[in-house]
Amino acid sequence: MASTLISPALRQAADLKVDEFYREKEAFKKHYQDNSAIIAAGDDTLKRLSILLEGITKLYPHIEDDDDLETTRRYIEQAQNDQSVSESKLQNLEKKLMEKVTLQMNRLEVTSLHVDILQEAMSPNTSIPSMATKLEKTILEDGFEVVENELEDVFEAFEKNTFKSKDVQVDELNSYLDELFDGDNGKQALQYLREDITEYANSISNGTEHLDEETLEWCINNLISEGMINDDTKATLQRYLQSPQAIREVKSALNMKSIRRWNWKDADKGLPLTVQQDSNGRHCIGVDEDIVDLLFLHTLSISFGIKLKECLTDLVLDGSVWARSKPIPPEDMDKRDYYLLNPRPTHRKPGTKYTVCTMCHDPSPVMTPAPMPPMAYAPPPPPMVEVVRRRKTKRRIRPSAPFVGFHLEEERFRYYMRHFFLKRLPNRVGASPEITPLKETQANLIKHLATERRVQTAFNSGAGFITTNFGSFASLLPHKTILTLLKFIGMPQQWLDFFTRFLEAPLNTSLLNNGNYVVTRKNGLTSAHGMEPLLSELVLFFLDFSVHKKTGAYLYRLRDEMYVPCTANEVEPFVDAISQFKRTMGLETDHEIAWGPISIGFLDFKWYLADPVNFKINMSRVEVEACWVKKQLSACTTILEWIRVWNETMGIYAAHNFGPLAEVFGKAHLDAVTGAYNRMHEIIFDGSNLTAHLIHLLTTRFPTLSSPPFALEPLLYLPTAYGGLGVKNPYITLNLARNLVKDPNAAIKCYLDSERAYYDKAAANFSALKPDAIARKLDSIFNNDEPRIAAALGDDRTSFMPFKDFVAHRESMPYPPLPLPPYPAPLPTAYTPVPAMVPMYNALLLEPVDHMPCSDRVSDEVRACARKGLDMKYWRRLKGEERWVLQLYADECFERYGGLEIWVGGAVPMEVLRIVRGEDMDGDDDDSSSYMSEV
């Protein structure tokens, strides 16, 4: 219940603000509807006008700034003495003035509705009739046995994986890890990693690294948003956020705690086990921690997660440790130079310039310059002063792989690091941490795998995916494995002791049986705990490293699920790498490693002979999701709760389930997604629609809205900053992607055509070379080394290389610009473009947005609103969906409210509104964003 999250002090302040608003509203109504002075003026229009203007000046000075009002005031001043101003003119002025009063009254009525909706959410005893009863009946009739059976399975799996330790061969594990860092560069990188981890760990344990208020507030918000803590703890944390003094005291208390002496509070009684349910309705076992332990461990995991990700990122950026592309054999490099490039210059001294074409003529003899005159005598310079510099430990220059140009494998590396590398660990962005939501990672994964599927199908027949699933990975992790890896990366002994106490948590098992037993945890982690991402990602990093080191490919992970794009011939090394990891780490799982079609979200990646690239929406999963959303909406007891659940489940386009609206899917996929949303709306609204359903909810709860004087539809969909309820509509996002290409393979076909044209032109240039030019090439590239020439070119040195050899390394090395044909051949009349895979690849990843054009009136009004602040933004900072809504409902807003701001925002308790809407305390609701790029 949202009412429990509001502190008494904040509730009292909100009540004071609401009372003051109602007094101001009554004063406004009294002045313009029941004003005795206006009534006494009778038929004197001029006097009525003067009283109206005077009231505006006193009650609402911001309306006085209207240019039309200043004009009206000047007219009234003139009419005091000028009898030529007619009565009809004065009546028209009065009518316009009363229209402005009516617009302001409409804004006040909208504000009253917001206050009523907010008070409903703040009152624990009010609810929408029959909603909770309807849900309870549905669960009892349809889901009781299912939930009970699911819980039994959860309890059984928890007991099986938790209370029995697993034997791990530590020596074998250390040997496995050492092999990953072979060679001098690998050992040096490992040493740097250990030094950084040890230094940071010591800075925390010695008290030189302190928790700051920004990080603490972010961690509290993160705990609340994850939804895996009980209601009492959530309410306590929310009250902390509402009090800067409380935040400072909690920060000081956490900084006092020492990892040397830390242990679970009330360890002798054991940590109570709880049954928790995630957003998808799945149950899991959690622990009920003391709030100080909860905050201490969570802030520690976030801080160390940031540092671990920074250190491992530095390691991966070392090209000598983490290769960005497969090595190209020297003979293939020589072949490429021989067929595609000009002869390398030979026998040429620096600074020498030739006056004739050296492709067709021998270079001119080089004249020896005259000797330099003798230098005058000078005394020797003074001895250099030796400067002793301190060793820098924060920044190290690591060796990198030789640069060979910007190619597709380099782009894959960049994309992997940007969107997938250790994405469950936080980054430091400014003063606060930041974690990429799992849904965003899944959306990027769908788009990336679809792009890889389409590209590899065009270049390599038989491309597919390797998939595996560790099941509940966190619960399977042996403690000995975790501690061995922590020690391997340089964690000091006192920290190993701390992690041992954390892992071997005393659990009160009364939930699992009738007794009250305290049992020490021997294996696994709690999946809903803040330490789980830190330790799980540490373990899985070595799987990422092993797979890439042994195969050159990237392992794409979604928690426990893993995907690798590859061909059928490449399956065996991947299977070996993953199997060795599972065996060495002591992970006992029955899940197989499979190659073939995959399913992510609502998408099935299938392929057939007639259609090798096929992304099909699984409508059965779509309908199950719609039924689940319908149950969640039926359980909502307030209007704001209904809107919050709708926006989280349906209102925002589900890119993590359907895939981002990118060029790789094409227009046909957009049509299929639209059809899926149509089906979901049919199930949720039983043949009705979103607008009609929302109006029914509002009029049921607030009967006075059956015939409101203001427009309801803009109220529903306008952003909250402008006075709307902020209801999201996925069809807007779908419409913004209306310009998706019809043929997703068009960019690939264009690339293949350019590649073939480039090959033909290169072959023609080579065929035009004279024997002496070929001889110079053999000399400059191979130094006439016959074994080297034979290894690169074979026996035939005069025929151009086959197309298969030409494209063999297209992903690892960009094509060079073609040289001009040899003299005296004529210059080409048309330019042959260089085939570029990276632009083609990025074109498939592009998510185009077709924004609705903005009228001058809307643009000016948005600019004026942004200058007022109150979270209203300039046009360029608005999201595409917000722009669409403002433009769509602009006419109604100007007609009924006089502008786009349809409420008096300063009269609404905004802090309370943000809490009950489930937004961060800073008011920045990032959930409204879609995974789309503006073009």
N, C-alpha and C positions, 0 to 999 in steps of 0.2 A: 504494500500500500504506500503510495507516494506521500501521504500525509505524515507518515512516521519519519520521513527523511528531512523534515523541516524542523529546525530548532524552535523552541518557544520564543526566543528573542526575535528571530526572523519572522515568525508567524505574527507576532504582535506588531512589528514594524509594517508588515503587509496589511494588516487590518487597519492600522492608522492611515495608510495611504489610500485604501479603498474607501474609508469613511470620508476622507477629505475630498475624494473624487465625487462621491455622491452629493456632498454639500455644494460643490461647484456646479454639478449638473443641475441640481434643483434651482440654484441661483440663476443659471442661464435660462432655464425654462420659465421661471417666474418673471424674469426681465422681459422676455419676448412674447410670452403667451398670456401672462396674467399681470402685466405691468399696469398699475392704476394710472400712471402718468400718461401712458399711451391711450388708455381708455378715455381719460379726461380730455385729451386733445380733440376727441370727436372727429369732425370733418376737416380739421386743420392739417392737411398733408405735410406742410412744411414743418410744423411743430413735431409731428410724428417722426419725420425723418431726422430731425435734430436729436430727439430722444434716443432713437435707434443707434445713431452714430456715437452718442455719448456712452451708451451702454457697452458698445463694442470696445471703445477705448478703455473703459474701466475693467471689464471682465476678461477680455481676450485681446491683449495688446498685439499678439502675433498676427491676428487678422487685420489689424490696422495697417500693417505693412503692405497690404494689397494696393497696387497702383490704382485700381478702379475706385477704391474707397477714397483715396486722396482727390480723385476727380469729382466724386460725389460731394465731398466736403466743399470744394471750391464752388460747385453749382449752388449748394445751399447758401453759402455766404453771399453769392450774387443775388439769389432769389429774395434775400431779406429786404432788398431795396429796389430790385429790378422787377417791375410788374410785367415785363414782357415774357418772363419765364412762365409758360402756361401750366395749368393744373394737370393736364395729361402728361406733360414732361415730368412733373414732380411725382406723379403716380407711377410712371415707368421706373423712375429712380428708386422709389420705395419697393416696387416689385422685385427689382434686381437685388436690392439690399436684403429683402426677406428671403430670396433664394439662397443668398450666402449664409444666412442664419439657418436655413433648413439643411444645407450641406453640413454645417458644423453640428447641427443636432443629430444628423445621421452618423457622423463620426463618434459622437458621444454615445449613441445607442450601440454601435459596434463595440465600443470600449466597455459598455455595461455588459454586453454578452460575453466578452473575454473575461471579465471579472467573475461573472456567474459560472462560467465553465471552470475557471481556476478555483473558485470556492468549492465547486463540486469535487474536484480532485483533492482538495485539502480536507474535505470532510469525510471521515472514515465510515460513516454510517449510511451515506447516500450511494445509490447505484442505479443503473439503468434497469428497469423492471424486467424480470424473467431471464436475463442473460446468464447469470451464474447458475440459476436453477436449471436452465436448459443444458448447459455444459455438464453439470453434475449428472443429470439424467443420461446424457449421451455416454459419458464415461462408464457409468454403472452398467448400462445395457450392452455396450460394444467393446469396451477396453479393459474391464477389470481383470479378466483371465489373462489377457496378453501382458499387462503390466506385471501381474504377479509372477508369471512364468519368466519374464525378462529379468526381474529382480533375483529370482532364484539362480538364473544363469550367471548374473553379475556377482552374487555372493560366492558361488562355487569357483568362478575364475579367480576372484580376489584371494580366497583362501589357498588356492593351488599355487599362485604365483608369489605370495607375500611371505609366508612363514617357513619357507624352506630355502636355504642358501644353495647356490649353484657353484660347482667347482670350476674354476678358471685357471688354466695353465699360464701363470704370470710370465714365466720365462719365454714361452712361445709367443705370448702377446707382445712382450718387449722386443723380441726379434722381428715380429711382424711390423712393429712401429719403426724400428731402426731401418728396415729395408726401404721404407717410404722416403727416408732422408739420406739416401746413399750419395756418395760423392762429396767432394769438398764443399761445393755450394750448398748442398742439402744440409750437411752438418753445421755449416756456418749459419744458415737460416734457422735451424733448430736452436742453436745457441742464442741467437738474437731473441727468439720467441721465449725461451726460458728466462732470459734476463729481464725481459719486459714484464712477464707474469710475476716473477719473484719480486721485482721492484714495486709493482702496484700492490701486490698482496701485503708486502711489508709496510707500505705507506698507509694502508687501512688499519692494520693491526697496531702500528705505532702511533696512530692518531693524527698523522699529517694529512690524511685524506678525509674530509668531513662531508657529511650529508648536508645539502643545502635545501632551502625551502621550496624552490621550484621543482627539484627532483622529487621531494616528498609529496607535494601536491599532485604531481603527475602520477606517482605510484598509487596514491589513494584513488584518483580518478580511474586508473587502470583496473584496480581491484573492483571498483564499483561497476564499471562497464562490462567486465568479464562475466559478472553474474554468477560466480561460483562461491559466494560467501552467503551466510545466512542473513535474514532480514535485520536482526538486531545489530550485527556487526556492520552491515551496510548503513543503517541509520546512524550509528556512532561515527563512522568515517565521514558521512555526509555532514554531520554537525561539526566535525573538525574543519572541513573545508569552509564552513560558514563563519569561522572565527580565526582571524590571523593570530590572535594570542595563543589559541590552542595549537595551531600549526607550529609556532615557535617553541612551545613547551614540548610537544611531541618530538620535534627535531632534536632538541637538546637531550631528551631522554634516550633517543636512539643513538646519538653520538656518544653517550656515556657507556653503552653496552660494549663489551669486549668479546671478540671471538675466542679468546683463550679460555674464558670462564663461562661462555654461553652454554646453556642446556635447556631442554624443553621445560617449561613451567609446569609444575605439578606432575613431574615425570612418574612419580610413584602411583598416581591414579590412572595414568594412561590418557592418551588423546582420544576423545570420543569419535567414533566413526559416524559419518553421515552419508545419506544417499542424495546425490545431486543429479540434476537433469540439465543437459545442455540445450542450446537453442533448437536443435533438431529433434528433441524429445528423447534422446538416448540417456540411459542411466549410468552412473559411475559412482564409485566409492571415494569419498573424500574424508578429510580429518577436520575437526573443529578446533582450531588453534586459539590460544590466547592472543588478544589483539596486538599486544606488544611484539610477541614472537612473529605474528603474521606480518606486521609492518617491517620489522627488522630483517627478516629473511627475504621479503619481497624487494625492499630497497637494495639489499645486498646483491640479490640476483640481477637486478636491473643494472646496477653500477658495474658489477663484474662482467655482465653480458656485454655492455658497451665496450669495455676494455678488451675482452676476449675477441670480439668481432673486429676491433681495430687491429689487434695483433695478427689474427689469422688472415685478415685482408692484406696486410703488409706482406705476409708470407706468400700468398697467392699471386700478388703483383710481381713477385720475383720471377722473371721469365726463365731463369735457370732451374727453378724448383718446380714451377707449374707451367709447363709448356703451353703456349697459346695455339699452336698448330702442330700438326705432324711434321717431322723433319722431311725435307725433300732430298733425295739422293743427289750427290754431286754430279753424277753423269746426266741426270735429268736437268739440272741447272745449266750444264754445259750445252745440252741439246737445245734448250730454250734460247740461250744466247746465240747459238750458231744460226738458228733458223729465223729468229725474230728481230735481232738487233743488228746494228751496223758493226763492222769490224772494229775491235778495240784498237786504239792508236798504239803503234809500236815504234821503237827507236826514236822517241821524241823527248827532247829535254824540256823541262819546265820553262815556260815563257816563249817557246818557239812558235811562230805563226807561219803557216804555209800559204803560199800565194796561188796554188793550184789545188784542184780536187784530188785528195789522196786516195779516193776510192778508185780512180781510173789511172792515176799517175803515181810514180814513185815520189816520195817526198824529196824536196830540194835539199842539197847538202847544207849542213848547218855551219855557218861561219863562226870560228872561235873568236870571242871578244878579246880586245886588248887587255894586257895585264893591268891590275890596279896600281896606282902610284904608292910608294912606300908611305906608311902611316907615321905621323910625328910621334916623338917619344912622349909618354905621359906616365906619371907615377902610378903604382898599383892602387886599386881601390882599397878603402879601409875594410878591415875584417867585418863580416856580417855578424850581427848580434843574434844569438840563438834565443828564440822566443818559445817558451814552454806553454803549450796550449792544453787546457783541460779536455779530457775525453768527453765527447758528447754522447749521451745515451738515448736521447729522445728521438733524434732523427738519424737514420743511417742510410747511406746510399747503397742500395743493393744492386748487384749486377742484373742486367736484363738481357733478354734474347736479342739477337741482331734484328734490326728493323728491315723488313722486306716489303713494306708497302701496306696499304690498308686493304685487307682482303676479307672474305666472308668469315673465315675462322676467327679473325680478330674481332669482327662485329659480333659473332656469337659469344665470345668471351666478355665483351663489354655488356651485352644484353644479359648474360648470365649473372655477372657481378651486380648489375643494376636491379634485377628483378627476382633473383632466386638464391643468391649466395647467403646462407645463414639468415634467412629472412625472419625467422622466429626470434632472433636476437635484436635488441634495440640499437638504434643509432643515436648519437648526440646531435640534435639540431638546435643550434642556439644554446639556450640555457636549459632546455628540457629534453628528455629522451623522446624517441619516436619509434613505434613498432608498426611494421606494415601489416594491415589486417589480413587474415588468412583468405578471406574472400577475394581480396585484390590479387594475392599471389596465385590463387586458383584461376582467376580470370586471365591473368597474364600467361599462365601455363597452358590453358586451352588455346589461346591465340598462338603461342609459340609452337606448340606441338602441331597445330593445324598448318602453320607455315612450313615447318620442317617436313610434314607429310606431303604437302603439295610440291615443295622444291625437290625433295629427294625422289618423289615419284617421277618427276620430269627428267631427272638426271640419272637415277639409279633404280632400275626396276626391282621390285621385291622389297622395297623399304617398308618398315613397320616399327613396332615399339616393343621393348622389353619392359615388363611390369612385374613388380613384386610388392607384397604387403607384409609388414612385420606384425600385423595385428595390433595389439596394445603394446607398442614398443616400450613405453616408459615402465609398465608393470613387469616386463621381461628382463630389464637390465640388471645384471648381477652387480652387487655392490663392489665386489673385488675389481671388476672391469672399470667402473667409474673411478675408483681410487687410484688404480694403476695409471689411467690416462691423466688424471690430475697431477700425479707425481711426475709423469713423463714430460708434461709441458712446463714444469718448474714450480709447482705449487709447494710452498714451504710446509714443513712437518706440522706446525701448529695449525695450519689450515686443513691439512689432511685429517687431523684429529677432530677439527670442527665439522668437516663434512661427514666423518664417521658417525658423530653424535647425531647429526641431522638425518642421515640415512637410516640408522638403527633407532628409529622413533618408537617409543613405547605406545602401543595401540590398545585401547580399551575395546574388547571384542563383544561387549554386551549386545551390540546390534546383530551380531551373527549367531548368538546362542542365548540361552536363558541365564547363563552365569555372568559374572562380572570379572573377566579375566584380563590381565595386562600381559600382552605378548609383544616381544621385540620384533620389529620388522627385519627380515633377513634378506629380502630381495625386492628389487623394483623401486619405483617412485610413484607418488600420487600424481596422476595426470593433470589434476586441476590445481597444482601448486605452482607458485612462481619460480621455484628452483628447477622445475622440470624442463622448461625450454633451455635453460643454461646448460644443464648436464646432458640432456638428450642431444642437443646440437653439437656439443663437444664430441660426443661419441660418433655421431653421424658424419661429422666433418672428415674423419679418417676414412669413412666409406667413400665420400665424395672424392677425396684425395687418391685413394687406391684405384677407384674406377677410372679416373682421368689419367693417372700415371700409367696404367696398364693398357688402356684402350684409346686414350686421346679424346674421349667423348665426355659429355657432362651428364651427371645424374640429377634429374629434376625431382624434387621432393615436395610432397604435401603431407606434413606430419609423418605418418607411418607408410604412406603410399609413395612408390618411386617409379619413375619412367625414364627410359633411355631410347631416343630415336636411333635406329640402326637398320641394317639390312639382315637378311637371314644368314648370310655368311659370317656376320660379325657377332652372332649370338654367343658362341662358346666362350670367348674371353670375358664377356660381361658376366656370364653365369659363373665362371670360375672366380672372378673377383668378388662378387657378392657372396658366393658360397664360402669362400675363404674368410671373409669378414665375419659372417654369422658364426662360423665354427670357432674362430679365434676369440671372438668377443663373448662366447658362451651364450649365444642367443638361440634358444630352443623354440623353433616355430615350424609349423607344418605347412605354411604357405609356400606355394611353388613359385618358381621364376618362369614366367610365361612369355612367349613372343606371339604377337598377332594384334588383332583389334583391341581397343580399349574403350572404357566408358568413364567420363568425368562429368559430374553434375547431371544435367539432363541430356548430354550429348553422347551419342555412340559413334566412335570413329570406326567406320566399316569400309571395306573395299571389295569390289567385285571386278570381274573381267571387263564388263561394259563400262563401269564407273570406278576407276581405281582410287579416286579421292571422294569420299562420301561422308558427310557429317549429318547424321540423322537424329532428330529430336525423339527421345523416348517418351511418348505420350502417357504411358502408364505411370511413369515416375512424376510427370507433370500433374496428373490428376491426383495422385497421392499427396503431393505437396499442397495442392489447392484445398484438399479436404483438411489437412493439418492446419493451414492458415485459417480456414473457416472456423475450426474449433478454437484456435487462439483468439480470434476476433470475438467469438461468442462469449469468451471468458472475461472480456474487458468490462469493467464496472463503471468507467467514466469515459467521457468524450475524448479527453486528451490521451488516455491510455489506448483507446481504439485507434486514434490517429498515429500514435507512436508505433504500435504493433503493425499497422498497415504500412507505414513508411518503411519499416525494417524488413518486412516480408514480401510486400507486393509493390509498394509505391515507387521504390527505386529499381531501375532496370537491373535484373539479376544477371550481370555479366559473368559471375562465377558459375552459373548453371547453364546458361545458353551460349556463353562465349561473348567477348566484346564485339561490337558491331564494326568489324574491321574488314578491309578489302579482301582478305584471304577467304572469307566466307561468301561474299557476294550477295547480290540482291535476292536470290532465291532463298537463302538462309534467313534473311530479314523477313520475307513473307512467311516462312515457316514459324519463326518466332512470334510474329504477330498473330498467327493462327493459334499458337499455344496459349498466348495471353487471352485471346478471346475465349478459349475453353476454360481457363482458370476463372475468368470473371463470371462465366455462366454457372460454374459450380459454387462460387462464393456467394453470389447475389441471387441465385435461383431465378435467372431471367431478367432481373432488374439491372441497375447500373450503379456506379460509384456515386455520382451526384445525387441521384434519387435516394439512395440508401442513407447517405450522410444527412440530407435534409430531413428524412424521416427520423433519424436518431435525434437531431436537434429539436424538431418540433415535438417529438415525444417527451423529451426531457424539459423543454422550455415551450409550453403551449403558446406563449405570446408571439412566437416566430411563425405562426401559421400564415399571417399576412403582414410581414415586416415592411416598414417604410423604406428599407435599404435593400440593395441587391445582395442576395445570399451566395450566388455562385462565385463571384470574386472573393468573398469572404472565405470560402472553402480553400481556394487554391493559391491565393497570393502568399508570398513568403511572410513569415511571422514579423519580420522587421517593418513591413508595410501595413500590418494590421490583419493579415490573413491567418488562417489556421495552419497553413503550411502543409496541406495534404499533397502528397506526391502522386504523379500520374505517369506510369511507365510508357504510355503511348506517346508522350511528348518526346522522350528519348528515342523511341523507334522512328518517329517522324523526322527528327533531326538527322537521322542516318539515311534519309531517302535517296541520296545520291551515290549509294554504293554501286560498284561496277556490276554489270550483268555477268561478265565472264571473269572470274577470279584468276584464270590462267593467262589473261591478256598480257600482264607484265612479264610473265615467264616466257611466253611466245615471242614477245618483242626482244627479250634478251637472247633467246636462242637464235633468232634471225640475225641479230647484230653479231653474234659470235660466229655464225656461219659466214657472213659477209666479211668479217675480219679475217677468218681463216683463208677464204678464197683470195683476198687481197694480199695477205702475207705470202701465200703460195706463189702468186703471180710475181711479186717482188723478188722472191728467191730465185724463181726460174729465170728472171732477167739478169741475174748476176753473171759476170764474165768469169772465166777460169781464174784469172789473176786475183779477182776480188774474193773468190772462194778460197784461194790459197792464202790470202792475207787473213781471212777469218780463221782458217785452221792454225795459222801461226800465232795470231793474237790470242785466241781462246785456249788452244791446246798446247801451244809451243811445239807443234809438230810431234807431240808424244803419241806414237801409234797405238799403244795399248789403251791410252785414255780416249783416243779418237774412236777406237773400235768399241769400247764400252758404251760410249754415248751415241754413236751414229751407226754402228754396224758396218756392213760392207758397202752399202749404197750411201754415198755422201753428196750426191747431186740431186736426188729427189727429195721433195719436201716431206716432212714427217706426217704420218697418218693422223687422221682426225682424233682417233682414240688417244694417241700420245699427246696430241695438242691440248686436249681438255682434261688430262689426267690430274692436274693440280690446279684446276680452275678455282677451287675454294681456298687454297692455301697461298696463292700468289696472284696479284693482279696482272692483267695483260699490259704490256708496255705500249706506248704510242708507236705506230708503224713508221719506220724511216721512209724518206722519200725514195722513189725508184732510182737506181744508179744512172749516172750520166752516161750516154746522152739521151736516155729515155725521157719522153715529155713528162712534165709535171701532171699529177692527177687533176681532173676537172671537178671531182666531187670528193668531199672529205669522208673518210671511213671512220666512224666513231669507234672508240675503244669499248669493248663489252665490259660492263661494270655490274658485278653481282650484288654489291652492297646496296645501291639504290633500288634495285629490283626487290631485294629482300625486305628493305624498309617500306617499300610501296605496299607489300602484302600486309605488313603490320599496321599500316596507317588506319586510323579510325576517323573518317571524315565527318564533319559536322556542317550542316547547312542551316545557318541561323536565319530566323525570320527577320526581314528588314525592319529597321526601327524608324518610326515616324519622327518628325522634328518635335512634335508636341510631347511624345513620350521621352525622347532624349533629353529635352529641356527639363521635364519634370523629374526624371531620375537624377539629373545633375543637381537640381534644387534640393531634392530629398537627401542626397548624399552629403550636402554641405551641412545639414542639420545633425549628422551623426546618427546615433541610435541604431547602429548596425546596418543602416542602409548604405549601399555601396554604389560607386560609380559604374556606369554601364560596362566598361571594359573588365571590371572585376566580378561581374555577375556571371553565374553559370548559364549554360545554354538553356537549360530548362526554366530558370528564373526569367531570363529575357523573354522566352516564349510566353510565359504566363502574364507578365506585365504588358506585353503588346496585345495579347489576346483579349484581356479584360480591361483594356485602357478606356474604351468608350463608356462602359458601365461605371467605372470608377470616376471618370470626369463628370458624368451625368449625375451620379448620386452623392458623390463625396467631394467633388471639386478638384480632385487630383488622385495620385496613386497611393498616397498615405491615407488609409481609410479609417484610422482610429486616432486616438490621442495616446500615443505610446507612453508618454511620460506619466500617465495616470495609472498604469498597470504595474503591479509588483513584478518587475522583470526577473529578478533573481529567483523568486519562487517559481515563476513560469518556466525558467530554464530547468529547475530541479525536477518538476513534475513532468516535463517533456523528455527528461532523460538526457539533456545536453550537458556539455562541460560547463564549468563555472565561468569560463571566459566567453561563453556565448557563441563560439565558433562551431557551427554544426557542419562538420566536414562530410557527414554521411550523405548529404545531398548530391555529392559529386558522382559523375558517371565516368567510366573508364574510356574517355573519348578525347581525341585531340582536335583542337580547333584548326581549321584551314581557311 
